[in-house]
């Protein structure tokens, strides 16, 4: 598996953390999703071939910005 680290803007509470986690986990091939509210950092693992653009779109559809 590969690992990605992204910045997510707009998170203000634990609900936001859960929403971003769910958005990532909804894409097949992702694992070990960790979201840090304080730093705005999202770290997750994914299998080669996983649609990273779909993950980004899901996060944006949930109301957050991927920087």
Rosetta blueprint (number, residue, H / E / L):
1 X L
2 X E
3 X E
4 X E
5 X E
6 X E
7 X E
8 X E
9 X E
10 X L
11 X L
12 X L
13 X L
14 X H
15 X H
16 X H
17 X H
18 X H
19 X H
20 X H
21 X H
22 X H
23 X H
24 X H
25 X H
26 X L
27 X L
28 X L
29 X L
30 X E
31 X E
32 X E
33 X E
34 X E
35 X E
36 X E
37 X L
38 X L
39 X L
40 X L
41 X E
42 X E
43 X E
44 X E
45 X E
46 X E
47 X L
48 X L
49 X L
50 X L
51 X L
52 X H
53 X H
54 X H
55 X H
56 X H
57 X H
58 X H
59 X H
60 X H
61 X H
62 X L
63 X L
64 X L
65 X E
66 X E
67 X L
